[in-house]
Every structure is written in structure tokens, then in C-alpha cells.
Amino acid sequence: MVRNLIAYLDSVKSRDPAPRSRAEILLYPGVWSLAFHRVAHRLYRARLYFLARAVNHLSRFLTGNDIHPGAKIGKRFFIDHGFTVVGETAEIGDDVTLYQNVTLGGTDPANGIAGKRHPTLGNGVIVGSGAQVLGPVTVGARARVGANAVVTKDVAEGATMVGIPARAMLVDVTAYQRDFMPYGTPCTDCFDPEKQKLELLQCEVEQLQKRLAELIAEQQKPRLPDEDSLFKARDRA
């Protein structure tokens, strides 16, 4: 047990350079949230739902994180800071990192029957602060969800999602190959397909405006009468 605890604290230290010692990490609310959840989840599986909820409410009061006792969480899970919500049917793999104000929320079943309503996060997923992952979607292994993104559809493995609604973006290979990306958000300039489409449309509009201005200027130029019109005017005279 001590060896597993040390390994967990070291995994947190690798994702957060702020603490100066393992003992300091023991004060983190995310660490205590996970410890309380392990107890609540065992009570939940034993069908002691009231006791499981009691532990959950105590954890929320002390740490600010609300993890439903029914949620399935893998190894080395880390909530950086707090105020995170994890729903009942959420499934979280190993080495997953959530930042503050993340919601793994569920969709309300139209028929009123409970079922799989919350997301499934693969191993190594990073979810940035303020992001919302909603519904029974699957976020593939090593995917990144950027800060304040809203995910409502499945995410491919290794993808980086940004925006509302979240969409995949291309990331520089040096950033992609990193084992860990803080807040799940690349800080360098990244290729955004949607932004490129807008830039192309802007170029087309500028070219059309330029061509239209040339045509208007051409129409406004005074025209000299041609020879045929002069001959016709002489014949009439």
C-alpha cells in the first residue's frame, strides 16, 4: 500500500511541478477526493447507497469536488485544484488528469430510465479547466480536451479538441509527442481548419471587392463616341 501511494504521489509530481515534496501533495484536495471516492465506491458496490452518499457529501464539503460513488475510476487519477463534477456512470481510465471546474456530465434520458449517461475517458486523457464532456461519449486514449471546450461527440485517440462545440485541431508534432500537456491546451500557434476556411473566404471577398471597384470605376469613365455613331449623326443631319 505504501509503495502504491508513493507511486501515485510521484505521478502527481510529474504532472504538477508546484509541490516541493510528497508530503505537500498529500494536502491536495484532488488527492483526498480520490481517497474518499475509493471508500464511497466500495460502499456503493456493496449496495450501501446511503453510506456511500454520506461519504460523497463529506468529500464534497471538504474538497469542493463532487464525484458520484458509482463512477469507475482507474489508477493515478488526478484532479488539479478542484470544483470538478463526475457523474454516476462515468468511467475513467488510468493516468487521467482533470483541471478545475471540469464537468463529466450526463444527458437526461427521455424515457426516465437510468442507463449509461456519462462519458468514458481512456487512459492518459487530459481535460482542461472549465471543459464540459457531456453524455455517453467516449474520449480516446491520450486525447486532450482544451480549456472551456464542450464535447458532445466521441473523440478519437490522441486528438486535441478545442472550441464550442469541440472540434479536432492539428497540433505541432513536438507538442503532440509530449507525455503531458498542461490544461490539455497547446500554447503555440496551431493549425485550425475552421480558421483557415475563414481566411480563404476573406481573401475571396477582398478579391471580389477589388474587382467590383474596378468595374465601377470603368463604368464611370467618360466614353468618346465611336466612328459609327459619328457617321450616323452626320447622315441624320
C-alpha positions in Angstrom: 0.0 0.0 0.0 2.8 2.4 0.9 4.5 1.6 -2.4 1.3 2.3 -4.4 0.9 5.6 -2.5 4.4 6.7 -3.3 3.9 5.8 -6.9 0.7 7.8 -7.0 2.3 10.9 -5.4 5.2 10.7 -7.9 2.7 10.6 -10.8 1.1 13.7 -9.4 4.5 15.4 -9.1 5.3 14.6 -12.7 2.1 16.5 -13.8 2.4 19.4 -11.3 5.8 20.9 -10.6 4.5 23.2 -7.8 4.9 20.8 -4.8 8.3 20.6 -3.2 7.7 17.2 -1.5 5.4 14.2 -1.5 4.0 15.4 1.9 2.8 18.6 0.3 0.9 16.6 -2.3 -1.0 14.9 0.5 -2.7 18.2 1.2 -4.1 18.5 -2.3 -8.0 18.4 -2.4 -7.9 16.2 -5.5 -5.9 13.5 -3.7 -8.4 13.5 -0.8 -11.3 13.4 -3.3 -9.9 10.2 -4.8 -9.3 8.7 -1.4 -12.9 9.4 -0.3 -14.2 8.1 -3.6 -12.4 4.8 -3.2 -14.3 4.3 0.1 -17.6 5.6 -1.3 -17.3 3.4 -4.4 -16.8 0.2 -2.2 -19.9 1.1 -0.2 -21.8 1.8 -3.4 -20.9 -1.6 -4.8 -22.0 -3.2 -1.6 -25.4 -1.6 -2.1 -24.9 0.7 0.9 -26.1 3.6 -1.1 -26.9 6.0 1.8 -23.5 5.5 3.4 -21.9 5.9 0.0 -23.7 9.2 -0.5 -22.8 10.3 3.0 -19.1 9.8 2.3 -19.6 11.6 -1.1 -21.2 14.6 0.6 -18.4 14.8 3.2 -15.9 14.7 0.4 -17.6 17.5 -1.5 -17.8 19.6 1.7 -14.1 19.2 2.4 -12.6 19.2 -1.1 -15.1 21.0 -3.4 -15.1 18.1 -5.8 -18.3 16.1 -6.4 -17.5 12.5 -7.6 -20.6 10.2 -7.6 -19.9 7.0 -5.7 -20.9 5.0 -8.8 -18.3 6.4 -11.0 -15.5 4.0 -12.0 -12.0 5.5 -11.8 -8.7 3.9 -12.7 -5.2 4.3 -11.4 -3.3 7.5 -10.8 -6.3 9.8 -11.3 -5.6 13.4 -10.5 -7.8 16.5 -10.1 -5.7 19.6 -10.2 -7.2 22.2 -7.9 -10.9 21.4 -7.7 -14.6 22.1 -8.1 -15.0 19.3 -10.6 -18.1 17.1 -11.1 -18.0 13.5 -12.1 -21.3 11.7 -12.8 -22.6 8.3 -11.8 -22.0 6.3 -14.9 -18.7 8.0 -15.8 -15.7 5.7 -16.5 -12.2 7.0 -16.2 -9.1 5.1 -17.2 -5.5 5.3 -15.8 -3.4 8.4 -15.6 -6.2 10.8 -16.4 -5.9 14.4 -15.4 -8.8 16.8 -14.8 -8.3 20.5 -14.1 -10.6 22.8 -12.1 -14.3 23.3 -13.0 -14.5 20.3 -15.3 -17.8 18.5 -15.7 -18.2 14.9 -16.8 -22.0 15.3 -17.1 -24.8 13.1 -18.2 -27.7 13.5 -20.5 -31.2 13.2 -19.1 -32.9 10.0 -20.5 -36.1 10.9 -22.3 -37.8 7.7 -21.0 -36.8 8.3 -17.4 -34.8 5.0 -17.2 -31.3 5.3 -15.9 -28.5 4.0 -18.0 -25.2 4.9 -19.4 -25.4 8.7 -19.3 -21.9 9.9 -18.7 -18.6 10.0 -20.6 -15.9 7.3 -20.8 -12.3 8.6 -20.7 -9.5 6.5 -21.9 -6.0 6.2 -20.4 -3.9 9.3 -20.3 -6.7 11.8 -21.2 -6.2 15.4 -20.1 -9.2 17.7 -19.7 -8.5 21.4 -19.4 -10.1 23.8 -16.9 -13.8 24.7 -17.5 -14.3 22.0 -20.1 -17.6 20.1 -20.3 -17.8 16.5 -21.5 -21.4 15.6 -21.8 -23.3 12.4 -22.5 -22.3 8.8 -23.0 -19.4 9.8 -25.3 -16.0 8.1 -25.5 -12.8 10.2 -25.3 -10.0 8.1 -26.7 -6.7 7.4 -25.0 -4.2 10.3 -24.8 -6.7 12.7 -26.1 -6.6 16.3 -25.0 -9.7 18.5 -24.3 -8.8 22.2 -24.2 -9.9 24.7 -21.6 -13.6 25.6 -21.9 -14.3 23.2 -24.7 -17.7 21.4 -24.8 -17.5 17.8 -26.0 -20.8 16.1 -27.1 -19.4 13.6 -29.6 -16.8 10.8 -29.5 -13.2 11.9 -29.5 -10.5 9.9 -31.4 -7.4 8.6 -29.7 -4.7 11.3 -29.4 -6.9 14.1 -30.7 -6.8 17.6 -29.4 -10.2 19.2 -29.1 -11.0 22.9 -28.7 -14.0 25.2 -29.1 -17.8 25.1 -28.6 -18.8 22.6 -29.8 -15.4 21.0 -29.6 -13.6 20.1 -32.8 -10.3 18.4 -33.6 -7.3 20.6 -34.4 -3.8 19.8 -35.8 -1.0 20.2 -33.3 2.7 20.6 -33.9 4.4 17.3 -33.7 6.8 18.4 -30.9 3.9 19.3 -28.7 1.9 16.2 -29.7 4.8 13.9 -28.7 5.0 15.3 -25.2 3.9 12.9 -22.5 1.9 15.6 -20.8 0.2 18.8 -22.0 -0.9 21.1 -19.1 -4.6 22.0 -19.3 -4.8 19.9 -22.5 -4.3 23.1 -24.5 -1.3 23.7 -26.8 0.1 27.2 -26.2 1.9 27.5 -29.5 0.1 28.7 -32.7 -1.8 25.7 -34.1 -3.3 24.9 -37.5 -7.1 25.4 -37.2 -9.0 24.1 -40.2 -12.0 26.3 -39.4 -9.8 29.4 -39.1 -8.2 28.6 -42.5 -11.6 28.4 -44.2 -12.5 31.8 -42.8 -9.2 33.2 -44.0 -9.8 31.8 -47.5 -13.3 33.3 -47.6 -11.9 36.6 -46.5 -9.3 36.5 -49.3 -12.1 35.7 -51.9 -14.3 38.6 -50.6 -11.3 41.0 -50.8 -10.6 40.0 -54.4 -14.3 40.3 -55.4 -14.5 43.8 -53.7 -11.4 44.9 -55.7 -12.8 43.6 -59.0 -16.1 45.3 -58.3 -14.4 48.6 -57.6 -12.5 48.3 -60.9 -15.8 47.6 -62.8 -17.5 50.6 -61.2 -14.5 52.9 -62.0 -14.6 51.6 -65.6 -18.3 52.4 -65.9 -17.8 55.9 -64.6 -15.1 56.9 -67.1 -16.4 59.3 -69.9 -16.6 57.5 -73.2 -15.7 59.1 -76.6 -18.2 58.4 -79.4 -17.0 55.8 -81.9 -16.8 56.4 -85.6 -20.1 54.6 -86.5 -22.1 56.8 -84.2 -20.5 59.9 -85.8 -21.3 58.8 -89.4 -24.9 58.1 -88.3 -25.2 61.5 -86.7 -23.9 63.1 -90.0 -26.4 61.2 -92.1 -29.3 62.4 -90.0 -28.1 65.9 -90.4 
